[in-house]
Amino acid sequence: MRVGYAVLRFVTPFHVGRWTLYDSWDYVPSDAIYSALYALGVRGGFRVSSAYPMVADASDRLHLPAPLPATWRLELLRNAAPEEAKAVKRLRYIPLECLRKNDVPKLRGERWTCGGLELKDRPYGERLAVARNALSRVNQMAEPYRLAVFNPLVPYVVYYQGLDVSYLKLLGEVGVGGKRSSGLGKFEVVETGEVDVGDSGSAALLMGVGRPVGYEIALGEWTVRSWSCTWGAVGPASVLMDGGVLWGSFDFEDLGDGGCVKILRPLWIWLS
């Protein structure tokens, strides 16, 4: 199975997630990308992943990223010494090459190795607070507030199937993010390509936010999410987050009806 990828260079910070400085996210989840594309009128049976930061090796070369599978995280935590547990919890993204080689990361001193690569622990960006103004409902005067944003320092990658990359380029001009993030989340598509991720496997790795149905087993981080639309709200609903692993014959369902629809069709790839 081949999937397309687009390398994004953010030209403005983005705002997704919650409102406070410490709860804002450092990646763009797939449901936020779907919402932005849906608002642009893009329809169809395409799938997209979340936007992940590229992973650097010891020589500062950047590699296509993937979320750490929940099964691998459990294996690492099971075998980790007490002083290594924090390092395992901090490990969120690995090179896609490690998945393709089915090579679980190993901690060598203070650095992780997998797929013949030595990974470098470097920040993906910085959290900031930007000042905004709103019109007060009380006195109709300017009411300043601050918005938590994340300013990326590395390129990000989105994987997709069945999507014309020109829509991503258009989205980059408009920006992606929450409803109060006008002018934020703008990016340029600096590279596109395809990568082979295999045609079969024992389980599937979720590379986005989804609400799976029909599965036998689902392992990973489940969370309760809700979304607001112009004409209503969707949720709260329990969803499986990036890095979740699924077994069995599964599918993903969308939420909502009428004028408020939340599309949850994340990209997934096979694990050996």
C-alpha positions in Angstrom: 0.0 0.0 0.0 1.3 3.4 -1.0 0.3 6.7 0.8 1.1 10.2 -0.2 2.9 12.6 2.0 3.3 16.4 2.1 6.0 18.2 4.0 4.7 21.4 5.5 6.6 24.5 6.6 4.5 26.6 8.9 4.9 30.3 8.3 2.7 31.3 11.3 2.1 29.6 14.7 -0.9 27.4 14.9 -3.6 27.0 17.6 -5.3 23.7 18.2 -6.5 22.0 21.3 -7.6 23.8 24.5 -7.3 27.4 25.5 -4.5 27.5 28.1 -0.8 27.9 27.4 0.1 24.5 28.8 -2.8 22.5 27.2 -2.3 23.7 23.6 -1.0 21.0 21.3 2.3 20.7 19.5 0.8 18.9 16.5 -2.3 19.2 14.3 -4.7 16.3 14.8 -6.4 14.8 11.8 -9.9 16.0 12.9 -8.7 19.6 12.8 -7.4 19.1 9.2 -10.7 17.4 8.2 -12.7 20.3 9.6 -10.6 22.9 7.7 -10.9 20.9 4.4 -14.6 20.5 5.0 -15.0 24.2 5.5 -13.3 24.7 2.1 -15.9 22.5 0.5 -13.6 19.5 0.0 -15.7 16.3 0.0 -15.0 12.6 -0.8 -13.7 9.4 0.7 -10.1 10.6 1.2 -8.2 9.9 4.4 -5.6 12.1 6.1 -3.3 11.7 9.1 -2.4 14.2 11.7 0.4 16.6 11.0 3.5 15.3 12.8 6.9 17.0 13.3 9.8 15.5 11.4 12.2 13.5 13.5 16.0 14.3 13.6 18.9 11.9 13.8 22.2 12.5 15.4 23.5 14.2 12.3 20.5 16.6 12.2 19.0 14.8 9.2 15.2 15.0 9.2 13.1 11.8 8.6 9.4 11.2 7.9 7.7 10.7 11.2 5.1 8.3 12.7 3.5 8.1 16.1 4.9 5.5 18.5 2.5 2.5 18.4 0.8 1.8 21.7 2.0 -1.8 21.6 5.6 -0.7 21.4 5.1 1.8 24.2 3.8 -0.9 26.5 6.7 -3.2 25.5 9.2 -0.4 26.3 7.6 0.5 29.6 7.5 -3.2 30.6 11.2 -3.6 30.0 12.3 -0.2 31.2 14.3 0.5 34.4 12.6 2.9 36.8 15.0 5.7 35.7 14.1 5.1 32.0 10.3 5.4 32.3 10.3 9.1 31.8 12.3 8.8 28.6 9.8 6.3 27.3 6.9 8.6 28.1 8.6 11.5 26.3 9.1 9.4 23.2 6.1 10.2 21.0 7.4 10.2 17.4 9.8 7.8 15.6 11.0 7.7 12.0 8.6 5.9 9.7 11.5 3.7 8.6 11.5 2.1 12.1 7.9 1.0 11.5 8.7 -0.4 8.1 11.6 -2.4 9.5 9.5 -3.4 12.6 12.4 -2.2 14.8 11.3 -1.2 18.3 13.4 1.7 19.6 16.1 0.9 22.1 17.6 3.4 24.6 21.3 3.6 24.4 22.6 6.0 27.1 20.5 9.1 26.6 19.5 8.5 23.0 17.1 6.2 21.2 18.1 4.0 18.3 16.0 2.2 15.7 16.0 1.4 12.0 19.8 1.9 12.0 19.3 5.5 13.2 20.4 7.3 16.3 17.6 9.8 17.2 18.3 13.2 18.5 16.1 14.7 21.2 15.3 18.2 20.0 12.4 20.6 20.5 9.8 20.7 17.8 8.8 24.2 18.6 7.9 26.6 21.3 4.7 27.5 23.1 3.7 31.2 23.0 0.8 33.5 23.9 -0.4 36.0 21.3 -2.5 39.0 22.1 -5.9 39.4 20.4 -8.8 41.8 20.6 -12.5 41.1 20.7 -15.5 43.4 20.8 -16.9 43.5 24.3 -20.5 42.5 24.7 -20.9 44.9 27.6 -19.6 48.3 26.4 -18.8 47.5 22.7 -15.2 48.4 23.2 -12.0 46.4 22.5 -11.5 43.5 25.0 -8.0 42.1 24.8 -7.2 38.5 25.5 -4.3 36.1 24.9 -4.4 32.9 22.9 -2.1 29.9 23.4 -0.2 29.0 20.2 2.6 26.6 19.1 5.4 27.9 16.9 7.0 25.0 15.0 10.7 25.0 14.5 10.8 21.9 12.2 8.8 20.9 9.2 5.7 18.8 9.7 4.3 16.0 7.6 0.8 15.0 6.6 0.0 11.6 5.1 -3.0 11.1 2.9 -4.9 8.8 0.5 -7.3 9.8 -2.2 -6.7 13.6 -1.7 -5.5 16.0 -4.3 -2.5 17.8 -2.8 -3.6 21.1 -4.3 -6.3 21.2 -1.5 -3.5 21.1 1.1 -1.8 23.9 -0.7 -5.0 25.9 -0.6 -5.5 25.1 3.0 -2.0 26.4 3.7 -3.0 29.8 2.4 -6.1 29.9 4.6 -4.7 28.3 7.8 -5.7 25.5 10.0 -6.7 25.6 13.7 -9.5 26.5 16.1 -12.4 29.0 15.5 -10.5 31.8 17.1 -7.3 31.2 15.2 -7.8 33.5 12.2 -4.5 34.4 10.6 -2.8 31.5 12.3 -1.9 28.0 11.1 -0.7 29.0 7.7 1.9 26.8 5.9 3.6 26.1 2.7 3.8 22.7 1.1 7.6 22.4 0.4 7.7 18.7 -0.7 5.4 15.9 -1.8 5.9 12.3 -2.5 4.7 8.7 -1.9 5.9 6.0 0.5 5.3 2.3 0.6 3.9 1.2 4.0 3.0 -2.5 3.3 -0.1 -4.3 2.2 -0.9 -6.5 5.2 -0.1 -7.0 8.8 -1.3 -8.4 12.1 -2.7 -5.1 13.4 -3.3 -1.5 12.2 -1.6 1.7 13.5 -3.9 4.7 13.8 -2.3 7.9 12.5 -5.0 10.3 13.5 -8.1 10.7 15.6 -10.9 8.2 15.0 -14.0 6.5 16.4 -13.4 2.9 15.4 -16.3 0.4 15.1 -16.4 -3.4 14.5 -12.9 -4.0 15.9 -11.9 -7.0 18.1 -9.3 -5.2 20.2 -8.3 -1.5 20.4 -5.2 -0.5 22.4 -4.1 3.1 23.0 -5.1 6.4 24.4 -8.9 6.9 24.5 -10.2 10.4 25.3 -13.5 12.2 25.3 -13.8 15.0 22.7 -16.5 17.5 21.6 -16.6 19.9 18.7 -18.5 23.1 18.1 -19.9 24.1 14.7 -21.7 27.2 13.4 -25.1 25.5 13.7 -24.6 23.3 16.8 -22.2 21.0 18.5 -21.0 17.4 18.2 -20.2 15.2 21.2 -19.0 14.5 23.7 -17.7 11.3 22.2 -15.0 8.8 23.0 -12.3 8.6 20.4 -9.0 6.8 19.9 -6.0 9.0 19.5 -2.8 8.8 17.4 -0.7 5.7 18.0 -3.7 3.5 18.8 -3.5 -0.1 17.5 -6.5 -2.0 16.2 -7.2 -5.7 15.5 -10.0 -7.3 13.6 -12.3 -6.0 10.8 -12.8 -2.3 11.7 -14.1 0.9 10.3 -14.5 4.5 11.4 -17.7 6.4 11.9 -18.5 10.1 11.5 -20.4 12.0 14.1 -23.3 14.5 13.9 -26.0 15.3 11.4 -27.6 18.2 9.6 -25.4 21.3 9.6 -22.9 20.0 12.2 -20.9 17.0 11.1 -17.5 15.8 12.4 -15.6 13.6 9.9 -13.3 11.1 11.6 -11.6 9.0 8.8 -8.0 8.9 9.9 -5.3 7.3 7.9 -4.0 4.0 9.2 -1.2 1.7 8.2 -0.4 -2.0 8.8 2.0 -3.2 11.6 3.9 -6.4 11.1 
